[in-house]
Amino acid sequence: MNSPADIVTEVLKSVKQKGATAAEVAYSEGAGISVSCRDDAVDTIENNHDKSLVVTVYKGQASGSASTAVVDQPSIELSIEKALSIAALTEADPYAGLADVEELATEFKDLKTYFDNSSDSDQLIEQALEASAAARDFASAQGLSMAVDESNVEVGTAASIYANSNGFLGHKRGSNISASVVAIGKNDGQMERAYWWDAKRNAEHMLSAQELGRMAAEKTLERLGSRKLKSCQAPVVFDPSMAKSLISHMIQAISGSALYQEASFLKNDLQKSIFPNWFGVTEDPFVPSGFASRNYDGNGVRTQRRELIDAGVLNGFLLSVYAARRLNMKTTGNAGGAHNLLVHSEQPLVDDLLNEMGTGLLVTSLMGQGFNAVTGDYSRGASGFWVENGEIQYPVSELTIAGNLRDMFLQLQALGSDVDQRSHIQTGSWLIDGMAIAGN
């Protein structure tokens, strides 16, 4: 069979010959191994090797798409015919079409997104069992009982090609490894469940299995003795993994589809202050080994480093070619979403944010989807720890925290130095002044 690059080139040639005025093709291929263990036993072993080809054709500004997970000649030909048939029946969309030639990427940096993390299932099982044993050993050393609900290790690789009839053809290649341990702690008839995880592109930078298991056990045991709180108004610290979700809500609100559908509470806030004047977010698609590092977006448009939030001001939206045309704006190279987001501060990061808060709630877990992108209203189930005089007093659960993201962003008091680097959103803890906490 021809190489993937040859396949997409031939598809573009074929659809033009069959009457398409323009076309784009996306090819992707992924492979991986995942193992899951429960305590001392192997639960599942999964191997995957998937391919897909998506063909989008345009007849004027009417378009049609079809895909296949079987990348052989008959399946490709069938996908082409289906795409052309759909385009013939579809109404013209004045905003549809390929990116302009001058917007397409022409430089391709080595972003170091691929590493040889070769492992067989036996090696992954050994790591998972070692992490399980480390969790139980940590609990046992404290005279407590622990079971490991799941210990998972997964490695994978992915490659893709995007090409269009404006002459663009780009390649991407990446690797990933992730591991997690879910533990159940028991003491005096109480049970608590918590977890810890890690993810990297390069296996050499992963937490050791022993450290992963220890962290999962520690997170679980500190939850034992959890209480309810009385309803109150108090400052809240979101730990780094929870603070990421606040950035995710902002990203949802400044993304093209939310904006042109009038489903964003930030739709009128471009070039306005939405955070304190010391707060910033850099979008950087060129971070070496970053989880969202890429030279071009899903439209083939060049990516760019920019200050998304600068001195508290919202400097830009996240726009694909289509969204930009709907909004009468320029594409920002964000078809497919945001690139690496690095939260930073013009004032010093705080090493001890709990001491800075004094008395209030530390949130370490959030539940539910209580965010309204249209209004910014925020209400989610939460658990964590009650803090007094800068010291954790006891774990708390079955709470609801509520506010409005517009107010929460402006009431941000400080950022912690405990930056979580396990995803494309990198931030430390957030201290937000005065949220409604509903308990007993």
C-alpha positions as CSV (number, residue, x, y, z in Angstrom):
1,M,0.0,0.0,0.0
2,N,1.1,3.6,-0.6
3,S,2.5,5.7,2.2
4,P,0.0,7.9,4.1
5,A,1.4,11.0,2.3
6,D,0.8,9.3,-1.1
7,I,-2.7,8.3,-0.1
8,V,-3.8,11.8,0.9
9,T,-2.2,13.3,-2.3
10,E,-4.0,10.8,-4.4
11,V,-7.3,11.5,-2.7
12,L,-7.0,15.2,-3.4
13,K,-6.2,14.5,-7.0
14,S,-9.1,12.1,-7.4
15,V,-11.8,14.4,-5.9
16,K,-10.6,17.3,-8.1
17,Q,-11.0,15.1,-11.1
18,K,-14.5,14.1,-9.9
19,G,-15.7,17.7,-9.8
20,A,-14.8,19.1,-6.4
21,T,-13.7,22.7,-6.5
22,A,-11.6,22.3,-3.3
23,A,-10.9,19.5,-0.8
24,E,-9.1,18.6,2.4
25,V,-8.0,15.2,3.8
26,A,-7.0,14.2,7.3
27,Y,-5.3,10.9,7.9
28,S,-4.5,9.6,11.4
29,E,-3.0,6.5,12.9
30,G,-2.5,5.5,16.5
31,A,-1.2,2.5,18.4
32,G,-0.9,1.6,22.1
33,I,-1.0,-0.8,25.0
34,S,-3.0,-0.4,28.2
35,V,-2.9,-2.6,31.2
36,S,-5.1,-2.5,34.3
37,C,-4.5,-4.3,37.6
38,R,-6.6,-4.7,40.8
39,D,-4.4,-5.3,43.9
40,D,-2.2,-8.3,42.9
41,A,-4.1,-9.4,39.8
42,V,-4.1,-8.4,36.1
43,D,-7.6,-7.2,35.2
44,T,-7.3,-6.2,31.5
45,I,-4.8,-5.9,28.8
46,E,-5.7,-3.9,25.7
47,N,-3.8,-3.4,22.4
48,N,-5.0,-1.0,19.8
49,H,-3.9,0.0,16.3
50,D,-6.4,2.3,14.6
51,K,-6.4,4.2,11.4
52,S,-8.9,6.7,9.9
53,L,-9.2,8.9,6.8
54,V,-11.6,11.9,6.6
55,V,-12.4,13.4,3.2
56,T,-14.1,16.8,3.0
57,V,-15.0,18.1,-0.5
58,Y,-16.4,21.5,-1.6
59,K,-18.5,22.3,-4.5
60,G,-18.4,26.0,-4.4
61,Q,-19.3,26.7,-0.8
62,A,-21.4,23.5,-0.3
63,S,-19.4,20.8,1.5
64,G,-19.6,17.1,2.3
65,S,-17.5,14.9,4.5
66,A,-17.1,11.2,4.8
67,S,-14.7,9.0,6.8
68,T,-13.4,5.4,6.9
69,A,-11.6,3.4,9.6
70,V,-10.5,0.9,6.9
71,V,-7.8,2.6,4.8
72,D,-7.8,0.5,1.7
73,Q,-8.6,1.5,-1.9
74,P,-12.2,0.4,-2.0
75,S,-13.0,2.1,1.3
76,I,-11.3,5.3,0.2
77,E,-13.1,5.3,-3.1
78,L,-16.5,4.8,-1.2
79,S,-15.6,7.7,1.2
80,I,-14.9,10.0,-1.8
81,E,-18.1,9.1,-3.5
82,K,-20.1,9.7,-0.3
83,A,-18.5,13.0,0.4
84,L,-19.2,14.2,-3.2
85,S,-22.8,13.0,-2.9
86,I,-23.3,14.9,0.4
87,A,-21.8,18.1,-1.1
88,A,-24.2,17.8,-4.0
89,L,-27.2,17.8,-1.7
90,T,-25.9,20.4,0.9
91,E,-26.9,24.1,0.9
92,A,-24.1,26.5,0.3
93,D,-22.6,28.0,3.4
94,P,-21.0,31.4,2.8
95,Y,-18.5,30.8,5.6
96,A,-17.3,27.4,4.4
97,G,-14.0,26.7,2.7
98,L,-10.3,26.2,3.1
99,A,-7.9,28.6,4.8
100,D,-6.4,31.2,2.5
101,V,-3.0,30.3,1.2
102,E,-1.3,33.1,3.0
103,E,-2.6,31.8,6.4
104,L,-1.1,28.3,5.9
105,A,1.9,27.1,7.9
106,T,5.2,27.2,6.0
107,E,7.7,26.5,8.8
108,F,7.8,23.3,10.8
109,K,9.8,23.3,14.0
110,D,11.0,20.1,15.8
111,L,8.7,20.3,18.8
112,K,10.1,17.1,20.3
113,T,6.6,15.5,20.7
114,Y,7.7,11.9,19.9
115,F,9.9,9.6,22.1
116,D,10.5,5.9,21.8
117,N,8.6,4.6,24.9
118,S,8.6,1.0,23.7
119,S,7.2,-1.3,26.3
120,D,5.5,-4.7,26.2
121,S,2.6,-5.7,28.3
122,D,4.7,-7.6,30.8
123,Q,6.7,-4.5,31.6
124,L,3.5,-2.4,32.0
125,I,2.0,-5.1,34.2
126,E,5.1,-5.0,36.4
127,Q,4.9,-1.2,36.8
128,A,1.1,-1.4,37.6
129,L,1.6,-4.1,40.2
130,E,4.6,-2.3,41.7
131,A,2.5,0.9,42.1
132,S,-0.3,-1.1,43.8
133,A,2.1,-2.7,46.2
134,A,3.6,0.7,47.1
135,A,0.1,2.1,47.9
136,R,-0.7,-0.8,50.2
137,D,2.8,-0.7,51.9
138,F,2.3,3.0,52.6
139,A,-1.0,2.4,54.4
140,S,0.3,-0.7,56.2
141,A,3.2,1.3,57.6
142,Q,0.6,3.5,59.3
143,G,-1.4,0.6,60.6
144,L,-4.2,1.1,58.1
145,S,-5.9,-1.0,55.6
146,M,-5.9,-0.3,51.9
147,A,-7.2,-1.9,48.7
148,V,-6.2,-0.8,45.2
149,D,-9.3,-0.5,43.0
150,E,-7.3,0.0,39.9
151,S,-3.7,0.6,38.8
152,N,-3.4,1.5,35.2
153,V,-0.4,2.1,32.8
154,E,-0.8,3.1,29.2
155,V,1.6,3.9,26.4
156,G,0.8,5.1,22.9
157,T,1.9,6.8,19.7
158,A,0.0,8.8,17.2
159,A,0.7,10.2,13.7
160,S,-1.4,12.3,11.4
161,I,-1.3,14.1,8.1
162,Y,-3.5,17.0,7.0
163,A,-3.5,18.1,3.4
164,N,-5.7,20.4,1.3
165,S,-6.0,21.5,-2.3
166,N,-4.4,24.8,-1.6
167,G,-1.1,23.0,-1.6
168,F,-0.7,22.3,2.1
169,L,0.6,19.1,3.5
170,G,1.7,18.7,7.1
171,H,2.8,15.8,9.4
172,K,2.5,15.4,13.1
173,R,3.8,12.7,15.4
174,G,3.5,12.2,19.1
175,S,4.0,9.8,22.0
176,N,2.4,9.6,25.4
177,I,2.6,7.6,28.6
178,S,0.2,7.8,31.5
179,A,-0.3,5.9,34.8
180,S,-2.8,6.1,37.6
181,V,-3.6,4.4,40.9
182,V,-7.1,4.5,42.5
183,A,-6.9,3.5,46.2
184,I,-9.6,2.7,48.8
185,G,-8.6,3.4,52.4
186,K,-10.3,2.0,55.5
187,N,-10.3,3.0,59.2
188,D,-12.8,2.6,62.0
189,G,-15.5,1.5,59.5
190,Q,-14.9,4.5,57.2
191,M,-13.9,4.2,53.6
192,E,-12.5,6.8,51.3
193,R,-11.5,6.6,47.7
194,A,-8.9,8.8,45.9
195,Y,-6.3,8.6,43.2
196,W,-3.1,10.0,41.8
197,W,-1.8,10.0,38.2
198,D,1.0,11.2,36.0
199,A,1.3,11.8,32.2
200,K,4.3,12.6,30.0
201,R,5.4,12.4,26.4
202,N,8.7,10.9,27.5
203,A,8.6,7.8,29.7
204,E,11.9,8.8,31.3
205,H,10.2,11.8,33.0
206,M,7.4,9.8,34.6
207,L,7.0,9.4,38.4
208,S,8.3,6.1,39.5
209,A,5.7,3.4,40.2
210,Q,6.6,3.5,43.9
211,E,6.1,7.3,44.1
212,L,2.8,7.0,42.2
213,G,1.5,4.4,44.5
214,R,2.6,6.3,47.6
215,M,0.9,9.5,46.4
216,A,-2.3,7.7,45.7
217,A,-2.3,6.2,49.2
218,E,-1.4,9.5,50.8
219,K,-4.3,11.3,49.0
220,T,-6.7,8.5,50.0
221,L,-5.7,8.3,53.7
222,E,-5.9,12.0,54.3
223,R,-9.5,11.9,53.2
224,L,-10.4,9.6,56.1
225,G,-12.6,11.2,58.8
226,S,-14.3,13.5,56.3
227,R,-17.0,15.9,57.7
228,K,-19.7,18.1,56.4
229,L,-19.5,21.9,56.8
230,K,-22.1,24.4,57.7
231,S,-23.1,26.7,54.9
232,C,-21.0,29.8,54.8
233,Q,-19.2,32.5,52.7
234,A,-15.4,32.0,52.7
235,P,-12.3,32.3,50.6
236,V,-11.5,29.2,48.5
237,V,-8.2,27.8,47.3
238,F,-8.4,25.6,44.2
239,D,-5.5,23.2,44.1
240,P,-3.7,23.2,40.7
241,S,-5.6,20.3,39.2
242,M,-8.9,22.0,40.1
243,A,-7.7,25.5,39.0
244,K,-7.1,24.1,35.5
245,S,-10.9,23.6,35.2
246,L,-11.4,27.3,35.7
247,I,-9.1,28.0,32.8
248,S,-11.0,25.4,30.8
249,H,-14.3,27.2,31.4
250,M,-12.7,30.4,30.2
251,I,-11.4,28.6,27.0
252,Q,-14.9,27.3,26.3
253,A,-16.3,30.9,26.6
254,I,-13.7,32.4,24.2
255,S,-13.9,29.6,21.6
256,G,-15.3,30.4,18.2
257,S,-18.4,28.2,18.2
258,A,-19.6,29.6,21.6
259,L,-19.0,33.1,20.3
260,Y,-21.0,32.9,17.0
261,Q,-23.7,30.9,18.7
262,E,-24.1,33.7,21.3
263,A,-23.4,31.2,24.0
264,S,-20.6,32.9,25.9
265,F,-20.5,35.2,28.9
266,L,-17.3,36.7,27.5
267,K,-18.5,37.5,24.0
268,N,-18.3,41.2,24.5
269,D,-15.1,41.3,26.6
270,L,-12.3,41.4,23.9
271,Q,-9.7,43.9,25.0
272,K,-11.3,44.3,28.4
273,S,-10.0,43.4,31.9
274,I,-11.5,40.1,33.1
275,F,-8.7,39.2,35.6
276,P,-6.6,41.3,38.1
277,N,-3.9,43.4,36.3
278,W,-1.1,41.1,37.6
279,F,-2.6,38.0,35.9
280,G,-1.6,36.5,32.5
281,V,-2.0,33.5,30.3
282,T,0.5,32.8,27.5
283,E,-0.6,30.5,24.7
284,D,2.5,28.8,23.4
285,P,2.2,26.1,20.7
286,F,6.0,25.7,20.5
287,V,6.8,24.3,24.0
288,P,9.2,21.4,23.6
289,S,7.3,18.2,24.4
290,G,4.2,20.1,25.3
291,F,0.9,18.2,25.3
292,A,-0.6,20.7,22.8
293,S,2.5,21.7,20.8
294,R,1.9,22.0,17.1
295,N,3.1,24.0,14.1
296,Y,-0.4,24.2,12.5
297,D,-4.0,23.7,13.5
298,G,-6.7,21.6,12.0
299,N,-7.1,23.9,9.1
300,G,-3.4,23.9,8.3
301,V,-3.1,27.5,9.6
302,R,0.2,28.5,11.2
303,T,0.1,28.6,15.0
304,Q,1.5,31.5,17.0
305,R,2.7,32.3,20.5
306,R,0.6,35.1,22.0
307,E,-0.4,36.6,25.3
308,L,-4.0,35.4,25.5
309,I,-4.5,37.3,28.8
310,D,-2.0,40.2,29.4
311,A,-2.2,42.3,32.6
312,G,-5.7,40.9,33.1
313,V,-6.9,41.9,29.7
314,L,-8.5,39.4,27.3
315,N,-6.3,39.9,24.1
316,G,-7.9,37.4,21.8
317,F,-10.3,34.6,21.0
318,L,-9.7,31.1,19.8
319,L,-10.9,31.0,16.2
320,S,-10.9,28.4,13.4
321,V,-11.2,29.6,9.8
322,Y,-14.9,28.9,9.9
323,A,-15.6,30.7,13.2
324,A,-13.5,33.7,12.2
325,R,-15.5,34.1,9.0
326,R,-18.7,33.9,11.0
327,L,-17.5,36.6,13.3
328,N,-15.9,38.7,10.6
329,M,-12.5,38.3,12.2
330,K,-9.2,36.7,11.4
331,T,-8.4,33.0,12.2
332,T,-6.1,32.6,15.2
333,G,-4.9,29.1,14.3
334,N,-7.0,27.4,16.9
335,A,-9.0,24.9,14.8
336,G,-8.9,21.9,17.2
337,G,-8.7,24.0,20.4
338,A,-6.2,25.9,22.5
339,H,-2.5,25.2,22.5
340,N,-0.3,25.0,25.6
341,L,-1.6,27.5,28.2
342,L,0.9,28.8,30.7
343,V,-0.6,30.8,33.6
344,H,1.7,33.4,35.1
345,S,1.7,36.4,37.5
346,E,3.4,39.8,37.6
347,Q,3.4,39.5,41.4
348,P,5.4,36.8,43.2
349,L,3.9,33.3,43.3
350,V,3.0,32.2,46.8
351,D,4.7,29.1,48.3
352,D,2.1,28.7,51.0
353,L,-1.3,29.8,49.7
354,L,-3.1,28.3,52.7
355,N,-1.3,30.6,55.0
356,E,-2.1,33.5,52.6
357,M,-5.8,32.5,52.9
358,G,-5.8,32.0,56.6
359,T,-9.3,30.5,57.1
360,G,-11.3,29.0,54.3
361,L,-11.8,26.0,52.0
362,L,-9.1,24.1,50.0
363,V,-10.8,22.3,47.1
364,T,-9.1,19.2,45.8
365,S,-12.0,17.5,44.0
366,L,-14.9,18.8,41.9
367,M,-18.0,17.0,40.7
368,G,-20.8,17.7,38.2
369,Q,-20.9,20.1,35.2
370,G,-22.4,23.1,37.0
371,F,-21.1,25.8,34.7
372,N,-23.4,28.0,32.5
373,A,-21.3,29.3,29.6
374,V,-23.9,31.9,28.6
375,T,-24.2,33.6,32.0
376,G,-20.9,32.5,33.7
377,D,-22.9,31.1,36.7
378,Y,-20.9,28.4,38.5
379,S,-22.1,25.8,40.9
380,R,-20.3,22.5,41.5
381,G,-20.1,19.7,44.0
382,A,-16.8,19.8,45.9
383,S,-14.6,18.2,48.5
384,G,-11.3,19.0,50.1
385,F,-10.1,20.4,53.5
386,W,-11.2,23.1,55.9
387,V,-8.3,25.4,56.8
388,E,-7.9,27.7,59.9
389,N,-4.9,30.0,60.5
390,G,-3.2,28.6,57.5
391,E,-3.4,25.0,58.7
392,I,-5.5,22.1,57.4
393,Q,-7.9,21.1,60.2
394,Y,-9.9,18.2,58.7
395,P,-11.2,16.8,55.4
396,V,-14.7,17.9,54.2
397,S,-17.1,16.5,51.6
398,E,-20.6,16.8,50.2
399,L,-20.3,20.5,49.6
400,T,-21.4,22.8,46.8
401,I,-19.4,25.9,45.9
402,A,-21.1,28.6,43.9
403,G,-20.4,32.0,42.3
404,N,-20.1,33.6,38.9
405,L,-16.9,33.1,36.9
406,R,-16.8,36.8,36.0
407,D,-16.7,37.7,39.7
408,M,-14.4,34.8,40.6
409,F,-11.9,35.8,38.0
410,L,-11.8,39.4,39.3
411,Q,-11.7,38.2,42.9
412,L,-8.5,36.1,42.3
413,Q,-6.1,37.1,45.1
414,A,-3.0,35.1,44.4
415,L,-1.4,32.2,42.5
416,G,0.5,29.4,44.1
417,S,4.0,28.2,43.1
418,D,2.8,24.6,42.9
419,V,2.5,24.5,39.1
420,D,0.9,21.2,37.8
421,Q,2.6,20.3,34.5
422,R,0.6,17.2,33.7
423,S,-1.5,18.7,30.9
424,H,-1.5,21.5,28.3
425,I,-2.9,23.9,31.0
426,Q,-0.2,24.7,33.5
427,T,-1.0,26.7,36.6
428,G,-0.5,26.7,40.3
429,S,-3.2,26.9,43.0
430,W,-5.7,29.8,42.9
431,L,-6.9,31.8,45.9
432,I,-10.4,33.3,45.3
433,D,-11.9,35.6,47.8
434,G,-15.4,35.0,49.1
435,M,-17.4,32.1,47.5
436,A,-20.7,30.7,48.7
437,I,-20.2,27.3,50.3
438,A,-23.3,25.2,50.8
439,G,-23.2,22.3,53.3
440,N,-25.4,21.4,56.2
